[in-house]
Amino acid sequence: MVRLSGEITREDGESGGRWVYRADGAGAEMTYSRLGTSKIIVDHTGVPDAFRGQGVGLALAERMVADMRSEGMRVIALCPFVKAQAQRHPDWADVIE
């Protein structure tokens, strides 16, 4: 689990939402769309240059997996970053298709 100085929050709506990390006046996000009541599609992870190399993208992915696991949801990863992380983390297979 990546440790960051800022906090990751989740903004959830009817059709989708995002996880957001904010620190030092900058923000990173991972966005998703709902696919029915049991799946989401993660379509984008955006990390500004100010956060590169700090594990912010991985921290967003870990939070997404933890949230979806606790909610019994499955994830379709269209985002190339999330796809790559899922290959590196076989323990996420119960969440990411």
C-alpha positions in Angstrom: 0.0 0.0 0.0 1.4 3.4 -1.1 1.6 6.1 1.6 0.9 9.6 0.4 0.9 13.0 2.2 -2.5 13.9 0.8 -5.9 12.2 0.9 -7.8 10.2 -1.7 -11.5 11.0 -1.8 -14.3 9.5 -3.9 -16.9 11.4 -5.8 -19.8 9.1 -6.7 -22.8 9.8 -8.9 -25.6 8.0 -10.6 -23.7 7.4 -13.9 -20.1 7.4 -12.6 -17.6 9.2 -10.6 -13.9 9.4 -9.7 -11.3 9.0 -7.1 -9.3 12.2 -6.5 -5.9 12.8 -4.8 -5.1 16.4 -3.9 -1.9 17.8 -2.4 0.1 20.9 -2.7 -2.4 22.6 -5.0 -2.5 19.8 -7.6 -4.8 16.9 -8.2 -4.8 13.5 -9.8 -7.9 11.4 -10.7 -9.2 8.0 -11.8 -12.6 8.2 -13.5 -15.2 5.6 -14.0 -18.7 4.9 -15.4 -21.3 2.6 -14.0 -22.3 -0.5 -16.0 -25.4 -1.7 -14.3 -25.5 -2.3 -10.5 -22.5 -4.7 -10.2 -19.8 -3.3 -12.5 -17.9 -0.2 -13.3 -15.7 0.8 -16.2 -12.5 2.5 -15.2 -11.6 4.6 -18.2 -8.9 7.1 -17.2 -6.1 7.8 -14.7 -4.6 11.3 -14.9 -1.6 12.1 -12.8 0.1 15.5 -13.3 3.9 15.8 -13.7 4.1 17.2 -10.1 3.1 13.8 -8.8 5.0 11.6 -11.2 7.2 8.9 -9.6 5.5 9.2 -6.2 3.1 6.3 -6.5 0.0 8.4 -6.8 -1.5 6.4 -9.7 -0.9 3.2 -7.9 -2.5 4.6 -4.7 -5.6 5.6 -6.7 -5.8 2.1 -8.2 -5.3 0.5 -4.7 -8.2 2.6 -3.3 -10.4 1.7 -6.3 -9.7 -2.0 -5.8 -10.4 -1.7 -2.0 -13.6 0.2 -2.6 -14.9 -2.2 -5.2 -13.9 -5.2 -3.2 -15.8 -4.0 -0.2 -18.9 -3.2 -2.3 -18.8 -6.5 -4.2 -18.4 -4.8 -7.5 -16.4 -5.9 -10.6 -14.2 -3.6 -12.8 -13.7 -3.5 -16.5 -10.4 -1.7 -17.0 -10.3 0.3 -20.2 -7.6 2.6 -18.7 -4.2 1.3 -19.9 -2.6 2.2 -16.5 -5.2 0.1 -14.6 -4.8 -2.8 -17.1 -1.0 -2.7 -16.5 -1.4 -2.6 -12.7 -3.9 -5.5 -12.8 -1.2 -7.6 -14.6 1.3 -6.8 -11.9 -1.2 -7.5 -9.1 -2.8 -10.9 -9.6 -4.5 -10.6 -6.2 -6.8 -8.0 -7.8 -8.3 -10.7 -10.1 -11.4 -11.0 -7.8 -12.2 -7.4 -8.7 -10.7 -6.6 -12.2 -11.9 -8.6 -15.2 
